[in-house]
Amino acid sequence: MLFNETVYKLRAKVGISQEKLAEALSVSRQAIQKWESGASMPDIENLVAIAKFFDVSVDYLLSGIDSRDTELLRITHNTLPTYSKQPTWEAYFKQLPIEYRQCLDEGKDVSVYEKFFDAVNSMPDTPEKDDAANIIFRIVENAPPVRNYKYTEPSELDKIFELGDGYKCEGTAPDGDALLDKIHGGWLGRICGCLLGKPVEGIHKGTLDCILKRTGNYPLHRYLNREEMTEEVCNGLSFPINKRAYPKDYLAMPVDDDTNYIVLGYRIIKDYGREFTAADVASAWLKLQSKDAYCTAERVAFRNFVNGYLPPASAHYKNPYREWIGAQIRGDYFGYINPCNPKTAADMAFRDASISHVKNGIYGEMWASAMIACAFGSDDIKSVIRGGLAYVPKTSRLYEAVNRIIDYYDSGMSYDDCMNDIRTRWNEADGHDWCHTISNAEIVAMSLLFGKKDYGKTICMAVTPGFDTDCNAATAGSVLGVMLGAAALPAEWTAQVGDTLHTSIFGVGTVSISEMAKKTLNHLAKEEE
């Protein structure tokens, strides 16, 4: 029940006029009219006054649920956490501006509560703020859709598939050594792309361009190595590039969540088989990595697993990051084990994504996985991109956004103009924009199209715009690595990882990239072996 309906029913129940209620609350009758019509919301002070007048809780006014009976059961002297010390990603009450923005993005009608969101967000980190945030969560969960919202974005697999556009990326997967070369290319392509973007993850483009120009690497065309990050290069920079870049002779891929997830995908199939469930993925996460290995939506999902929220509830319970990029970086392995079978790749990606994401957060992983599957049989970049999009609802924001980039490319727009358009529509200084599935999917699509099947050019174009640099170069590199095969990837990129991948996965540690590619063959469907 909405606030305006609740106030009207309470007033009618006690038989008091708007004038009398206004007098009791020391407000104008016009204020009561606006509250009951839904034209405005009272501030915090008036919410408390209304609750006291009708002898209900503020919780009841906003969500229709009165929690006071439950409150009476609480022990008088509770042992409470230090709220200010709770990690940001795990404390819903610290991320209310992101929740509000996310609600607007996905068409939830919460605009009438904007001032309430702001007021709670401005409170100190206390039990009262946590309680108020719980009320906000109930509002979010029960919020109706805005009128005339233009997108239809389900989070259920059958409904997602029903809304696909039916495009088919034609092609036949190779076999034998050629198949292994493409799988190996996917692993290497992702890892090298990630290594390129890792040192500058989180950087703003102006600072990135400054570093590249000072090191003679503008436009970006090679790795950023620690040896060249001299005092002169770093002078005046707040970004710690001298600590983030890796030595040229490191000869390995350091631990990174973007590459951990390939190995985690391998372990999920190894432990649970190709028919694994979302619950199996949740179990694997708890068993194979610590909490700190997961970020944003994944960290929230991990917390939810521990607290007994199973998929799909784990994806949306107090998770303001539910459409961020996290799932889009997790599905590569499902593409590797489904050559030219994008629907099965997308199905597996859905099972993985649905433990932590909804809507476009899910679609991002399905798109990436299906693209990789298509790349085994096609060398047409646009067809591969569209082949992945075939398993994304044509009524979604992601589908619209990626097709916008395709249209830009087809119209003859330059890479720089396309990049500037993306950067104009998405603000790199806003964490929600910086880490969103859609903003980064646009960059991936752009780099694949304008890179024209040149591996080095493609991953550099994925890093140049900024945003989630390691994720985007890794995804674009994975798609192109499969398409070209490992043997065709330039040594200037592959030699620097030395066939070695470090992970933080329990019981795995460091692996050989080429050996992991061979093991991947064991997980293909029987008819593909």
N, C-alpha and C positions, 0 to 999 in steps of 0.2 A: 504494500500500500504506500502511495506517495505521501509526502509530508502534508500537502495541501488537503488531501482527502482525510487524513488522520485528524487534523485540526478541526475541519468542518464537522466530522462525526462526533468528536469529543464535545464540541460546543453545542451541537444539536442534542446530544445525549443528556446534558445537564440543563438544557433549556435556557441558555443565556444568549442575549443578542450580541451582535458585533459591537454595538456601542458600549454595552456593559463590559464585555471582555477587553475592549480597548481601554476603558477607564481603569479596570483592574490592573492592566499591564503598563499603564501610563504611556500609551502610544495612541496614534490617531486611528479613527475607524477605517480610513483609507489603507492604513498599513495592514489591518486585519483582512480587508477585502483582497489586497494583493497577495497575502499569504495563502488565503483560501482559494484564490483563482490560479495559483501557481506562477504568478507574474514575478514574485520575488521570494526570497528566503529571509527569515529573521537572523540577526547576528547571534553570536554565542550567548550573550547576556539575556537576550529575549527568549532564546530556546530554553534556557534554564528556568526563566520566569514562567513560561508556558507550561513546562513540565511540572513545576511546583503547583501551579494553579489547578491543573487537572489531576494532580497526584499520580503522574506517570513518570517514567524515566525518559531522558533525552533519547536513549536508545530506541524506545518505543515510538517516539515522535518521528524518528528518521527511518526506522526499519520495520516498524510494526511489531517488534519483539521486545517484551519487557524482561530484562535480565535481573531485575531486583530480587526476585525470589532466589535465584541462584546466588546472588551476591550475599544474601543472608547466611548461606551455608558456609561461606568462607571462614577460615580461621582468623580470628581478630588480628593476631600478630603474624603476618605472612613473612616468610623468608623470600626476599625479592632479589632479582639480579641487578647488577649495576647497568642500568639501561644505556647510559652514555657510552659504555664500553662494548656494547653488542656490535658485532661486525655489520657494516652497512648493508651488505648483500643479504644478510640473514634477518634484518630488522625491518619489517614491513613499514613501521611507523616512520622510518627515516627516508622512505622513498615515495611519499605521497604525491609529489609533483609529477614523478614518472607515471604513477598509477593514473593520475588524472589525464595526462596526455595520452596514455595508452587507451583509456576508455573512450576518449574522443576519436582516436584513430579507428577503433573497431566499431564505432557507431553506437556506443552506449549513451543513453540520455542522462547525463550527469551534470550538465552545465548549471542547473539550478543550485547545485551543491558546491559550486566553485569556491565561494567565500568560506564555506565550512572546511573544505580541503585546506585552504590557505591558513585558516585560523588554527587548525590542528597542527599543520606543518610548522607553524611558528612557535608552538609550545616547546618548553624544554623537554629533554628526554627523560620522562618520568612514567610511572605506572598509569597516570591519568592520560598521558598522550597515547600510550599503548592501548588503553581501553577505548579512547576515541577513535583510534585507527581501526580497531575491531568493528566499530560501528560503520566506519567508512567501507570496510571490506564487505559487510552485509549489504550495504547500499549498492556497491558495485555488482555483487553477485545477483542482485534482484533488479538491477536497472533495466528498464525497457529499451528497445532500440529507438533511435531517433527516427522521426518521420521522414520518409523518402530517402533513406540511406541507400546509396546507389550500388553497393556491393553485396553479394551473397557469398559468405565465407564459412562453410561448415568445417568442423574439426573431426568428422567421422569419415572413415576411409571410403565406404560405399558412396556417400554423397559427394566426396571429393572427385572420385572417378566419374561419377555421373555428369559432372560439370566440366569435364575435359573437352578440348576442342576436336579431338579425333585425329590430330595430325600424326602421321607415321614417318619416322625417320628410317628409310630403307637401308638395308645393309646386311652383310653376312659376316659373322665373326670368323677370324682365322683359327687355325688349330696348331698344335705342335709348338715348335720354337717361336713361330710368329705370334702366337697367342701369349706365350710367356713373355716375349719382348714387350708387348703392349701392357701387360700387367705390371711388369717391372718399370715400364715407362710411367705408369700412373703413380706408383710409389715414389719414384725419383722426382717426377714432375711436381708432386705435392710438396715433398720435402725441400727441394731446392727453392721453390717459390716461397715457402714459409721462411727459410733461412734468409732470403733477400729482404722480406718485409719485417722480420722479427726485431731487428735493432731499432726500427723507427715506428713501432706500434705505439700509437697514442700521440704522435707528433703532429703539429699543425703544418699545413703546407708551406707557409712562409718560412718557417724554420727549416723544413726539409729542403726547400730550394736553396736556402743559404748554405747549408752543409754540402749539398751536391756541387754548387758553384765553387766553393772554397776547395773542394777536393778534385776538381776537374772531372766530375762525374755527372755533369748536367748537359743534356737531359740524361736521366738515370740509364746506365747501360752495363753496370757491373755491380758486384757485391760492395757493400760498405764495410771495409776492413778496419780493425782497430789500429793498425800501424799508421794509417793516414789521419787518424783523429788526434792531431797534434794540438798543442796549447794554442797555436795561432788559429787553427780551424775552430776550436771550441770557444774562443774568446767571445764573451758577451752572450753566449747561449745558455738558456736555462735548462734545455733538454740535455740529459747526460749521455750523449752519443758516445763519448769515450769509454763509458762503462757498459754500454749496451751492445756495441759492435763486437764481433768475434775476430780473433787473430786469423790471418789468412791460412796459417798452418794448423788450425784447430782440427780439420779433417774429420768432422763428424757433425751430425745434427744434434744440437743441445735439446734438452727436455722442453717440450712445448705442448700445450693442450691440443693445438691443431694437428700435431703428428701423433700424440698419444692416442687420439681417437681412431686412427687407422688400425693400430695394434689392438685397441679395445674391441673394435669391430671383429677382428680376427678371433679374439678370445671368446666373444659372444657366440660366434658360429661354431667354434671348436667345442665349447662347453654345452651349448644348447641346441645346435643344429640349425638348419635353414628355416625350420618352423618355430623359431624362438618367439616368445611373446614379449609384450611391453614389460610385464612383471619380471621376466628373465633379465631384461636390460637393467632394470632397477636393482635386482640382486647382484648383477655383475658390478655395477657401480659401487655398491657398498662393500663388495668383497675385494675389489681390485685396486682401488685408489683411495687416498685420504680425502677428506673434505676440501682441503686447500688446492687440490688438483682441478676443482670445478669453479667456474665463474658465473656470475649473474644468474640467469635462469637455471643453469645446471646446479649452482650452489643452493638455490631455493628448493629445487626438486630433491636434492640430496637431503636437505633438512627435513623436507616433507616425508621422505621414505623413513627416516629415523623415527619420525613422530607418528608413523602409521598411516600416512596418506598414500594410497597406492595409485598407480596410473588408472585413469587419466586425471583424477583429482590432484595428483602431485604436480600437474602442469599448471593449474590455475589457482590453487589455494595460496593466497597472499603472494602472488608472483607477478610483480609489475613488469618483469622482463620477458613476458611470455611470447613476444614477437621479435625479440632481439636475435642476433646472428648465431647464437650458440649451436642450434641444431644444423644450420646450413654447413657447418664445418665438420659434421660427424658422419656423413653418409657415404664417403668415398668408397669404403670397403664393399658396401652393398652394390655399388656400380661395378667394381672389379670382379665380383663373383657372379655377375649376371650379364655377360657379354651379349649385346644386341637383344636384351630382354629388359627394356626399360620399365615395363609395368611391374615386374617382380622386384626390380631394384627400388622402385618408388614405394612398393608395398612394404619392403623391409625398412626403408627409410621412415615410413610412417610409424611403424612399430617403435622405432628408436626415438623419433622426434616427439611422439605423443606423451612421453613420460615427463617432458619439461616445457613443452610449447603448445600453442594453439594456433589455429588459422594460418596466417602467413609465416609464422615461425615454423610450422610444420611443412608448409609448401616449399620453403627454401631448401630443406633437406631433400624432399622428394624431387625437386627440380635438379639439384646438383647430382644426386645419385642416378637419375634417369639420363641426364646428359652424358655422364661417364659411360653408362651402358651403351648408349647410342654411338659414342666415339669409337667403339671397337669395330664398327662396320661402316662408318662414314667419315670422309675427310672434308665434308662440307660444314664449316663452322655454323652457319646460320641454321642449317637443317638440324644439327645437333642441339643447338639452343632451343629451337622450336620442338624438337623431339622430347626434350626435358619438360618444356612447358605444357606438353599434351597431358601431363598428369597433375597439372595445377588447375584449379577452377578458373574458367575463362571469365568468371564474374568477380575475380579477386583483384586486390590492389597489386599484388606481385605480378600477376599476368599482365595487367595494364602497364606496369612500370617497365618490365623487360621488353615488351613490344614497343614501347616508346623509344627505347634505345635502338632497337632494330630499325624502326622507321627513321630515326635520325641518321643512322648509317646508310640506309638505302637512299636517303635524300641527298647524299653527298656532303653532309656536315663533316667538318674536320674533327679529329680527336680532341684538340684543345677546346673547341666550342662545345663539344658534347660533355667533356669533363667540367667545363665552367657551368654548364646548365645544371649538371648534377649537384655541383657545389653550391649553386645559388638556391636550389630547392631544398637542400639538406644542409644544416648548419653543423660544421665539424666541431664547433665549440659546445654544442648541446649533446650531452651523453646519449640521449635517446636517438637523435639523428645519427650520431657517430657510430653507434653499435646496432642499428636496426637491420633486420634482414633485408628490407627492400632497398635501402640506400646502397648497401654493399653488393646486393645482387645486380644492381644497375652497373656498378663498377666492374664486376666480373664479366657481365655481358659485353660491356664496352671494350674491355681489354681483349677479349676473345675475338671480337669482330675487327677492331682496328689493328690488332696484332698480326692478322693475316697469316696465321699458322707459323709465325716465327716465334720460337719458344722464348728466347731472351727478351724480345720486344714485348711479347704478351705479358710476362710477369712484371716487367718494368712498368708497363702501362697500368697494371693493377695496383702498383705501389705509389706511383706518382701523384694521384689525387689526394693521398692521405687516407683518412678514415681507418678502417680495420685492415691495415696493410698486410700483415702476415696471413690473415684469413683469406683475403681476396687473391693474393698471389698464389697461395696454396691451392685454392679451388680452381682458378684458371689454369695453373700449372698441371694439376691433376688431369683435367679434361684434355689438355693438349698433349700431355705425356702419354696418355693412352692412344690418342689419335696418331701420334708420330712414332711411338715406340722408344724404348730406352736407347737403342743403338743410334737413333737420330738426334738425341739430345746433345747439345754442344758440351764438350769436356770442360769448357770454361765455367760452366755451371755445375756439372755433376761431380767433377774431381774434388771440389772443396768439401763435400760431405763424406768422402772416403768410404762409402759403402757401410757407414755406421750410423745407427739411430739410437740415441739415448731416450729412455722413457722413465716415467715415474710409476709405472704399473707394477704392483706387487708381484714378485716372482718372475718378472720378465727382465727388467733392467735394460741392458743394452742388447740390441739385435743387429744382425746383418741385413741390410736392405735387400740384397739379392736373394738371400735365403728366405726372407719373408715373402718375396714375390713367388718363389717356388712353392712355398707352403699354401699360398693363396689358391693355387690350382686344385688343391684337395677339396676346396669348398664350393667348386662349381657344381651346378645341377648335373645329375648323372648323364643326361642326354647331351651335355656339353663337354663331358670329359673325353 
